[in-house]
Amino acid sequence: MKRLALISATTLCAALVCLAAARAATTYNNAVRAIQSAPTEGEGVAFLVEAEGDLPGMGRVTLRRDGNNVTGGTWSLTVLPAGADASASEKGRLSGAVTGGSFSFRPDGTVAGVSSVQLTVEEGTGQHAAVSGGGGTLNLSADAENPSKLRGSLVLDF
């Protein structure tokens, strides 16, 4: 009887490990372009972003800051079909909070970039309705061809 219980416990543990592995987060890599936009009251610095890659779409990132440090904010990304045009329907939406990161500024005080901006994935809609947690990182720097625009990466895990 003890041997049967040991075999059953071992089998159950193996099944749970397999289930956990099956539910492991997937990493989504995106190249992003961004422009700084006018923030609303209390938002700090706001960016409109366009993502290409695993989760193509458009979104908005708002960052609060204290000096060169990102102290909080929010983000959202409307996920579109690959190669979408203006008539395309969204596949879903992802959103969450910003928890940290850093700014770099040009001598004139304008944003030159942001690095290691930490994102939490809090919810999704549409095809991403089952998403209830995860994280990510945003990095942006001045576009060499057009310094008023920013380019970088957005990596999300959920």
N, C-alpha and C positions, 0 to 999 in steps of 0.2 A: 504494500500500500504506500509506504514511504517513497519507494522507487517511482511509482506512478505519479505521485504528487510532485516529485522532483522533475520528472520528465515533462509534466504538464506546466510547471512554473517556467522551465527553460523554454518550452515552446511558446508560451505566452510572452515572455520577455523578447524573444526573437521576433515575434509578430509585431510587437510594439515598436521595436527598433526599425523594422521595415516600414511601418506606417509613418513614423517620424521622418524617415528618409524621403518617403514619397511626398510628404508635406513640406519639405525643405524649401526655403525661399528661392525664387528664381531671380537672377540678376538681369536687369534690362539696361543696356548701354545706349546712350543717345548723344549725338553731336547737337549743340544748341547755338543759336544766334539770339542775341538780345539787344534791346534798346532800353535806355532808361526812360521812364515815363513819369508824368507828374503824379506824386503821391496824394492821397486824400489826407485829411487831418489826422495826425498821429501815426501815420504809416511809416515814416522815415524815408527810405529809398525804395522805389518800385521799378521793376523791370518787366517788360513784355518779352516772352520767350517763344521761340519756334524750335521744336525738337524734330530731329530726323534720326531714324535708327529703329530700335526695337519697339518704341512707343512714340510714333510720330504724332505731332499735334501742336497745339498752341496753349500758352498759359500765362500766368502772372505770378511773380515772386515779390513779396514785400519784406523788407528787412529793417528792423530797428537797430540802432547802433549806439555805442558809447565809444567815442574816439574811433579807433580802427577795428573795434570788436563788434561782431554781429551779436546782438543780445536777444533776438527773437524775431518773430514775423510769421507769415503764412505763405503758402504756395498752393497752386492748383494747376492741373494740366488736363486739357480736354484732348482725349486721344481720338485721332482720326484714322481712317484707312490710309495705307501707304499710297503716296501720290495723289492725295485728295485735292480736289478743287473746291471752289466756293459753294458748290451744290452738294457736297458730300455730307452725309449724316455722321454724327459722332458715334464712336464705338463705346464711349464711356468717359468717366471723369475720375481723376485721382486728386486727393488733396490732403493737406496736413499742416504741420507747424514747422517752423525753423527754430533750431535750438542753439546754434553757434556758428562760428566761422570768423573770417577777417576780411577787411576792406584794404584796398590800396588806392591811393589818390594821386592825381597829377598835381604839379605845382600850382595850377589855378584852382584846385579844390574839387575838381570833377572826379567822378569815380573812374579809376583805371582798371579795376577788376575786383573780384571777390574770390576767395579761395577757401576750400574745405568747409563750405557752407553745409551744415548738417541738417538734414530733413527727416521728419517723421512722416510715415505714410499712415494716415488715420482712417481714411474711408475711400470707397470707390462707388461708382454707379455704372449702370449698363453692364457691359461685359466684365467689368471689374467690381461688380456689386458685392462679391464675396470677400473682397479685400478689407481687412480690418486692422492691419498692422504691418509694419515694416520700416525701412529707413532708406536713406540715400545721401548723396553728396552732389553739390553743384559747384563748379569752378568756372569762372568767366575772366577773360582778359581782353584788353583792347585789340580789335581787329587790325592787323598790320596794314591792310588796304584802306580801311576807313575807321580811324580812331574814335569816331563818335558812336560806333557800334562795338558790341562785344561778342566774342566767340568762346566756346568752351565745351564742357561735358556735363551731362546729367546722368548719374547712375542711380537706379532705384532697385531695391531688393524687397520683394514681397511674395 
